[in-house]
Every structure is written in C-alpha cells, then in structure tokens.
Amino acid sequence: MANPFLDADAVGLEFLRTEVATGLTFSKIALETKDESKIVRNRANARKAYDAVLHFAPGTSLSAEEAQQIDASMALLKSALQQLGEDL
C-alpha cells in the first residue's frame, strides 16, 4: 500500500479539507461573538483560509466526490464570510 503522505494529491486534499474546516471554525467564532476585536481577527483568519483554498485547489487533483465536498464546504464558508461583511 502506498504511503498517503507521499502522495501529493492526498496531501493536497487533506490540506484543502483542513483549510476549509479552519475557515469555518474562525467564521463561526466571529459570527457568535460580540467582541469587535475577536470578530475582526477571526474574520481575517477565515478569509485567509478561504483564499488559500481558492489558490491551491486548482493544482490539486480531486475526484468528483472530493471536489463536490470541497465546493459544498467552500459555499458555507463564503456565505459566512459574506455575513461578516467580506466582499467576495
């Protein structure tokens, strides 16, 4: 069996999944707090994660199912960022 850590596409997929999950976590924190500094900081971090996925996804070979999962998660993240005032 091949080592998944040596497979660039497997590593890329895991990176994309991690970035989307991280972005969703940051956006959730920003949406749920009343502390303006937390909102600003977490919105910025969520946006960085969103931008990273947009940047690296085209270079990652994904199956149709994997691409659909990433796209669905990105749609949720995009919606959350828009609620936070990001212009996407």
VMD Tcl script that builds the backbone (N, CA, C; Angstrom):
set m [mol new atoms 264]
animate dup $m
set s [atomselect $m all]
$s set {name element resname resid chain x y z} {
  {N N MET 1 A 0.846 -1.174 0.000}
  {CA C MET 1 A 0.000 0.000 0.000}
  {C C MET 1 A 0.897 1.245 0.000}
  {N N ALA 2 A 0.526 2.216 -0.811}
  {CA C ALA 2 A 1.318 3.446 -0.919}
  {C C ALA 2 A 1.142 4.300 0.336}
  {N N ASN 3 A 2.188 4.993 0.664}
  {CA C ASN 3 A 2.143 5.901 1.818}
  {C C ASN 3 A 1.358 7.156 1.416}
  {N N PRO 4 A 0.204 7.431 2.061}
  {CA C PRO 4 A -0.603 8.589 1.669}
  {C C PRO 4 A 0.111 9.917 1.888}
  {N N PHE 5 A 1.137 9.928 2.740}
  {CA C PHE 5 A 1.859 11.166 2.992}
  {C C PHE 5 A 2.852 11.475 1.875}
  {N N LEU 6 A 3.092 10.498 1.005}
  {CA C LEU 6 A 3.979 10.719 -0.125}
  {C C LEU 6 A 3.195 11.000 -1.401}
  {N N ASP 7 A 1.891 10.880 -1.351}
  {CA C ASP 7 A 1.016 11.134 -2.492}
  {C C ASP 7 A 0.610 12.607 -2.462}
  {N N ALA 8 A 1.103 13.362 -3.434}
  {CA C ALA 8 A 0.858 14.813 -3.453}
  {C C ALA 8 A -0.631 15.141 -3.477}
  {N N ASP 9 A -1.415 14.375 -4.208}
  {CA C ASP 9 A -2.850 14.657 -4.274}
  {C C ASP 9 A -3.537 14.383 -2.942}
  {N N ALA 10 A -3.133 13.320 -2.249}
  {CA C ALA 10 A -3.716 13.030 -0.933}
  {C C ALA 10 A -3.354 14.126 0.056}
  {N N VAL 11 A -2.108 14.572 0.009}
  {CA C VAL 11 A -1.675 15.659 0.889}
  {C C VAL 11 A -2.434 16.938 0.540}
  {N N GLY 12 A -2.590 17.203 -0.747}
  {CA C GLY 12 A -3.320 18.393 -1.184}
  {C C GLY 12 A -4.766 18.371 -0.728}
  {N N LEU 13 A -5.403 17.226 -0.867}
  {CA C LEU 13 A -6.793 17.091 -0.428}
  {C C LEU 13 A -6.905 17.333 1.068}
  {N N GLU 14 A -6.004 16.743 1.839}
  {CA C GLU 14 A -6.048 16.930 3.285}
  {C C GLU 14 A -5.820 18.391 3.647}
  {N N PHE 15 A -4.914 19.058 2.938}
  {CA C PHE 15 A -4.679 20.487 3.156}
  {C C PHE 15 A -5.954 21.287 2.897}
  {N N LEU 16 A -6.613 21.019 1.768}
  {CA C LEU 16 A -7.840 21.753 1.435}
  {C C LEU 16 A -8.912 21.521 2.497}
  {N N ARG 17 A -9.084 20.282 2.899}
  {CA C ARG 17 A -10.094 19.971 3.927}
  {C C ARG 17 A -9.781 20.695 5.234}
  {N N THR 18 A -8.512 20.708 5.604}
  {CA C THR 18 A -8.108 21.361 6.849}
  {C C THR 18 A -8.329 22.867 6.768}
  {N N GLU 19 A -7.966 23.463 5.656}
  {CA C GLU 19 A -8.145 24.910 5.495}
  {C C GLU 19 A -9.625 25.302 5.539}
  {N N VAL 20 A -10.470 24.550 4.854}
  {CA C VAL 20 A -11.910 24.860 4.872}
  {C C VAL 20 A -12.464 24.711 6.283}
  {N N ALA 21 A -12.098 23.628 6.965}
  {CA C ALA 21 A -12.581 23.409 8.337}
  {C C ALA 21 A -12.102 24.522 9.262}
  {N N THR 22 A -10.860 24.934 9.096}
  {CA C THR 22 A -10.311 26.015 9.908}
  {C C THR 22 A -11.048 27.317 9.628}
  {N N GLY 23 A -11.278 27.602 8.354}
  {CA C GLY 23 A -12.011 28.814 7.979}
  {C C GLY 23 A -13.422 28.819 8.547}
  {N N LEU 24 A -14.079 27.672 8.498}
  {CA C LEU 24 A -15.431 27.582 9.055}
  {C C LEU 24 A -15.426 27.798 10.567}
  {N N THR 25 A -14.410 27.280 11.234}
  {CA C THR 25 A -14.295 27.477 12.685}
  {C C THR 25 A -14.087 28.954 13.010}
  {N N PHE 26 A -13.171 29.596 12.310}
  {CA C PHE 26 A -12.925 31.020 12.548}
  {C C PHE 26 A -14.172 31.855 12.254}
  {N N SER 27 A -14.869 31.538 11.170}
  {CA C SER 27 A -16.061 32.315 10.836}
  {C C SER 27 A -17.163 32.108 11.871}
  {N N LYS 28 A -17.290 30.891 12.393}
  {CA C LYS 28 A -18.293 30.616 13.432}
  {C C LYS 28 A -17.996 31.438 14.684}
  {N N ILE 29 A -16.735 31.472 15.077}
  {CA C ILE 29 A -16.342 32.267 16.247}
  {C C ILE 29 A -16.679 33.741 16.003}
  {N N ALA 30 A -16.338 34.235 14.823}
  {CA C ALA 30 A -16.602 35.648 14.502}
  {C C ALA 30 A -18.094 35.963 14.510}
  {N N LEU 31 A -18.895 35.041 14.025}
  {CA C LEU 31 A -20.343 35.273 13.975}
  {C C LEU 31 A -20.993 35.196 15.355}
  {N N GLU 32 A -20.391 34.455 16.270}
  {CA C GLU 32 A -21.016 34.229 17.569}
  {C C GLU 32 A -20.559 35.168 18.671}
  {N N THR 33 A -19.513 35.956 18.425}
  {CA C THR 33 A -19.003 36.826 19.481}
  {C C THR 33 A -19.534 38.252 19.325}
  {N N LYS 34 A -19.498 38.979 20.406}
  {CA C LYS 34 A -19.863 40.401 20.392}
  {C C LYS 34 A -18.610 41.276 20.474}
  {N N ASP 35 A -17.466 40.651 20.755}
  {CA C ASP 35 A -16.197 41.356 20.903}
  {C C ASP 35 A -15.664 41.740 19.519}
  {N N GLU 36 A -15.615 43.045 19.248}
  {CA C GLU 36 A -15.232 43.526 17.920}
  {C C GLU 36 A -13.832 43.064 17.511}
  {N N SER 37 A -12.893 43.030 18.443}
  {CA C SER 37 A -11.539 42.600 18.081}
  {C C SER 37 A -11.519 41.116 17.699}
  {N N LYS 38 A -12.345 40.307 18.361}
  {CA C LYS 38 A -12.451 38.888 18.004}
  {C C LYS 38 A -13.092 38.722 16.633}
  {N N ILE 39 A -14.083 39.547 16.352}
  {CA C ILE 39 A -14.744 39.482 15.047}
  {C C ILE 39 A -13.733 39.783 13.946}
  {N N VAL 40 A -13.010 40.877 14.103}
  {CA C VAL 40 A -12.050 41.306 13.086}
  {C C VAL 40 A -10.971 40.244 12.880}
  {N N ARG 41 A -10.393 39.770 13.978}
  {CA C ARG 41 A -9.304 38.788 13.908}
  {C C ARG 41 A -9.777 37.476 13.276}
  {N N ASN 42 A -10.918 36.986 13.719}
  {CA C ASN 42 A -11.395 35.699 13.213}
  {C C ASN 42 A -11.925 35.795 11.795}
  {N N ARG 43 A -12.510 36.916 11.435}
  {CA C ARG 43 A -12.937 37.124 10.050}
  {C C ARG 43 A -11.719 37.117 9.136}
  {N N ALA 44 A -10.654 37.801 9.538}
  {CA C ALA 44 A -9.432 37.849 8.726}
  {C C ALA 44 A -8.828 36.454 8.564}
  {N N ASN 45 A -8.811 35.686 9.638}
  {CA C ASN 45 A -8.263 34.332 9.555}
  {C C ASN 45 A -9.138 33.424 8.689}
  {N N ALA 46 A -10.446 33.578 8.773}
  {CA C ALA 46 A -11.346 32.799 7.925}
  {C C ALA 46 A -11.132 33.155 6.459}
  {N N ARG 47 A -10.930 34.433 6.192}
  {CA C ARG 47 A -10.700 34.875 4.812}
  {C C ARG 47 A -9.375 34.322 4.278}
  {N N LYS 48 A -8.346 34.263 5.117}
  {CA C LYS 48 A -7.058 33.685 4.698}
  {C C LYS 48 A -7.244 32.221 4.301}
  {N N ALA 49 A -8.015 31.495 5.087}
  {CA C ALA 49 A -8.265 30.084 4.782}
  {C C ALA 49 A -9.029 29.951 3.470}
  {N N TYR 50 A -10.036 30.790 3.280}
  {CA C TYR 50 A -10.834 30.787 2.047}
  {C C TYR 50 A -9.932 31.055 0.842}
  {N N ASP 51 A -9.103 32.085 0.953}
  {CA C ASP 51 A -8.206 32.442 -0.142}
  {C C ASP 51 A -7.189 31.339 -0.426}
  {N N ALA 52 A -6.706 30.670 0.621}
  {CA C ALA 52 A -5.749 29.581 0.437}
  {C C ALA 52 A -6.369 28.438 -0.359}
  {N N VAL 53 A -7.613 28.103 -0.048}
  {CA C VAL 53 A -8.284 27.037 -0.788}
  {C C VAL 53 A -8.470 27.447 -2.247}
  {N N LEU 54 A -8.892 28.679 -2.480}
  {CA C LEU 54 A -9.051 29.141 -3.861}
  {C C LEU 54 A -7.728 29.075 -4.620}
  {N N HIS 55 A -6.647 29.362 -3.936}
  {CA C HIS 55 A -5.330 29.371 -4.571}
  {C C HIS 55 A -4.823 27.959 -4.873}
  {N N PHE 56 A -4.971 27.041 -3.921}
  {CA C PHE 56 A -4.369 25.719 -4.068}
  {C C PHE 56 A -5.279 24.670 -4.692}
  {N N ALA 57 A -6.583 24.858 -4.673}
  {CA C ALA 57 A -7.495 23.844 -5.211}
  {C C ALA 57 A -7.251 23.532 -6.690}
  {N N PRO 58 A -7.005 24.537 -7.531}
  {CA C PRO 58 A -6.795 24.210 -8.947}
  {C C PRO 58 A -5.594 23.296 -9.210}
  {N N GLY 59 A -4.605 23.304 -8.343}
  {CA C GLY 59 A -3.430 22.467 -8.524}
  {C C GLY 59 A -3.534 21.105 -7.879}
  {N N THR 60 A -4.696 20.793 -7.314}
  {CA C THR 60 A -4.888 19.518 -6.624}
  {C C THR 60 A -5.855 18.660 -7.420}
  {N N SER 61 A -5.434 17.455 -7.722}
  {CA C SER 61 A -6.279 16.521 -8.462}
  {C C SER 61 A -7.277 15.896 -7.488}
  {N N LEU 62 A -8.568 16.161 -7.732}
  {CA C LEU 62 A -9.632 15.664 -6.853}
  {C C LEU 62 A -10.597 14.809 -7.649}
  {N N SER 63 A -11.147 13.798 -6.999}
  {CA C SER 63 A -12.226 13.038 -7.623}
  {C C SER 63 A -13.471 13.929 -7.645}
  {N N ALA 64 A -14.472 13.527 -8.385}
  {CA C ALA 64 A -15.712 14.301 -8.455}
  {C C ALA 64 A -16.335 14.440 -7.066}
  {N N GLU 65 A -16.304 13.375 -6.288}
  {CA C GLU 65 A -16.888 13.404 -4.941}
  {C C GLU 65 A -16.093 14.339 -4.025}
  {N N GLU 66 A -14.773 14.267 -4.102}
  {CA C GLU 66 A -13.932 15.137 -3.284}
  {C C GLU 66 A -14.138 16.601 -3.644}
  {N N ALA 67 A -14.202 16.870 -4.944}
  {CA C ALA 67 A -14.418 18.244 -5.402}
  {C C ALA 67 A -15.775 18.757 -4.934}
  {N N GLN 68 A -16.785 17.902 -4.963}
  {CA C GLN 68 A -18.119 18.287 -4.507}
  {C C GLN 68 A -18.113 18.603 -3.016}
  {N N GLN 69 A -17.389 17.812 -2.231}
  {CA C GLN 69 A -17.300 18.063 -0.785}
  {C C GLN 69 A -16.610 19.393 -0.499}
  {N N ILE 70 A -15.511 19.646 -1.191}
  {CA C ILE 70 A -14.785 20.905 -1.001}
  {C C ILE 70 A -15.666 22.071 -1.435}
  {N N ASP 71 A -16.333 21.936 -2.587}
  {CA C ASP 71 A -17.201 23.011 -3.079}
  {C C ASP 71 A -18.336 23.313 -2.107}
  {N N ALA 72 A -18.931 22.283 -1.530}
  {CA C ALA 72 A -20.032 22.482 -0.583}
  {C C ALA 72 A -19.540 23.207 0.667}
  {N N SER 73 A -18.381 22.801 1.169}
  {CA C SER 73 A -17.818 23.460 2.349}
  {C C SER 73 A -17.420 24.893 2.045}
  {N N MET 74 A -16.875 25.112 0.855}
  {CA C MET 74 A -16.494 26.473 0.460}
  {C C MET 74 A -17.722 27.373 0.319}
  {N N ALA 75 A -18.829 26.825 -0.126}
  {CA C ALA 75 A -20.059 27.612 -0.230}
  {C C ALA 75 A -20.515 28.066 1.158}
  {N N LEU 76 A -20.400 27.179 2.143}
  {CA C LEU 76 A -20.750 27.546 3.517}
  {C C LEU 76 A -19.811 28.629 4.046}
  {N N LEU 77 A -18.517 28.464 3.768}
  {CA C LEU 77 A -17.538 29.446 4.229}
  {C C LEU 77 A -17.755 30.787 3.544}
  {N N LYS 78 A -18.034 30.761 2.264}
  {CA C LYS 78 A -18.291 32.003 1.525}
  {C C LYS 78 A -19.503 32.724 2.101}
  {N N SER 79 A -20.551 31.988 2.383}
  {CA C SER 79 A -21.759 32.575 2.963}
  {C C SER 79 A -21.466 33.209 4.322}
  {N N ALA 80 A -20.713 32.504 5.142}
  {CA C ALA 80 A -20.366 33.032 6.465}
  {C C ALA 80 A -19.532 34.299 6.334}
  {N N LEU 81 A -18.571 34.286 5.415}
  {CA C LEU 81 A -17.738 35.474 5.215}
  {C C LEU 81 A -18.566 36.661 4.719}
  {N N GLN 82 A -19.520 36.392 3.860}
  {CA C GLN 82 A -20.394 37.456 3.377}
  {C C GLN 82 A -21.234 38.032 4.516}
  {N N GLN 83 A -21.695 37.160 5.413}
  {CA C GLN 83 A -22.440 37.635 6.585}
  {C C GLN 83 A -21.577 38.526 7.475}
  {N N LEU 84 A -20.277 38.261 7.432}
  {CA C LEU 84 A -19.339 39.045 8.225}
  {C C LEU 84 A -18.871 40.312 7.503}
  {N N GLY 85 A -19.409 40.542 6.307}
  {CA C GLY 85 A -19.105 41.769 5.594}
  {C C GLY 85 A -18.012 41.687 4.555}
  {N N GLU 86 A -17.512 40.463 4.295}
  {CA C GLU 86 A -16.484 40.309 3.268}
  {C C GLU 86 A -17.112 40.445 1.881}
  {N N ASP 87 A -16.411 41.089 0.989}
  {CA C ASP 87 A -16.858 41.263 -0.385}
  {C C ASP 87 A -16.220 40.178 -1.237}
  {N N LEU 88 A -16.997 39.152 -1.555}
  {CA C LEU 88 A -16.460 38.010 -2.308}
  {C C LEU 88 A -17.108 37.918 -3.682}
}
mol reanalyze $m
mol bondsrecalc $m
mol representation Tube
mol addrep $m
